[in-house]
Amino acid sequence: MLHSLNAMLAPPLMERLVLVVNHVLSTEPAATQHLQPHARRVIQLQMQGWPSLLPAPPHLAFRVTPAGMLEWCGGDGAPAEADLSVRVDASNPLLLMARAASGDMPSVAIDGDAQLAADVNWLLLNLRWDIAADMERMFGPAVAYPLHRLGSALARALRAALQSAPGLGPRHPPPP
């Protein structure tokens, strides 16, 4: 049942995720300029260590468009060959989301085209979503400011709770 629910929900969720990512890319012309030379190349995100009790995440492969935006490659399986593979430790999805919400970059392993990797790294280091500005455009400043403060406080609280919970905090390798 969870598998069929996941298959039904994944395409609409991924389409919305791509819309958000492309919105963020479009707000920074340098971002699309970094991606344009990589048109038609495929970036694959692999969630390693994903808990088996949770429904598997959708296939996360994205093709760079000639405009320097991204399009989801769909849920029909992996493209023949990804030009860049980015592996993320997803063994604790809640902690991963809490860190992302607070602006922390997860540790990643990257394989593939060096120039595409350098440009994706530039995006990760320099591109930020100004959520407060988007909320202000949608709701006006009187509503947006308290919502943004509340969201930020919740993200910090979730991150702190996850880091302090036994067995959920950051994993450190055992000493040699």
Residue, then its C-alpha position, 0 to 999 in steps of 0.5 A: m500500500l505504501h509503495s502504491l501511495n508513493a508511486m501515486l504521490a511522487p510525480p506531483l511532488m517532484e514536479r513541485l520540487v523542480l518548480v521551487v528549485n527553478h524558482v530559486l535558480s531564476t532569482e540568481p542569473a549567475a546560477t543559470q549561467h553556471l548551468q547553461p554550459h551543461a545543457r542536457r547533462v544529467i545530475q543524479l542524487q542518491m539517498q544512501g542508507w535510506p531506512s527500509l521502513l520508509p517508502a523509497p524516495p522517488h528517482l532523483a535524476f535531473r536534466v539541465t535544460p538549455a536555459g540553465m534550469l532543471e527538469w525531473c527525469g521521471g520515475d521510470g528508472a535511472p537514465a542510461e548514465a548520469d553525468l554527475s552522481v551526488r550521494v547523500d547519507a540519508s540514514n536519518p531523513l529527519l535530521l537531514m531535513a532539519r539540517a537542510a531547513s537550517g541551512d546546513m549542507p549535508s556531507v556528500a560524495i560526488d562522482g562524475d564530470a569535474q566541471l559539472a561538479a564544480d558548478v553544482n558545488w558553486l550553486l550549493l555554496n552560493l545559492r540561497w532561497d529567500i523564503a522571507a521575501d517570497m512569503e512577503r510577496m504572497f502574504g504581505p509583511a504583516v503575515a510573512y514576518p511572523l510566519h518566517r520567524l515561526g518556521s525558523a524557530l521550528a526548524r532550529a527546535l527540530r534540529a536540536a531535538l534530533q541531535s540530542a535524541p539518543g541514536l538520532g544525532p550525528r554519527h561519528p566514526p569510532p576512534p581507531 
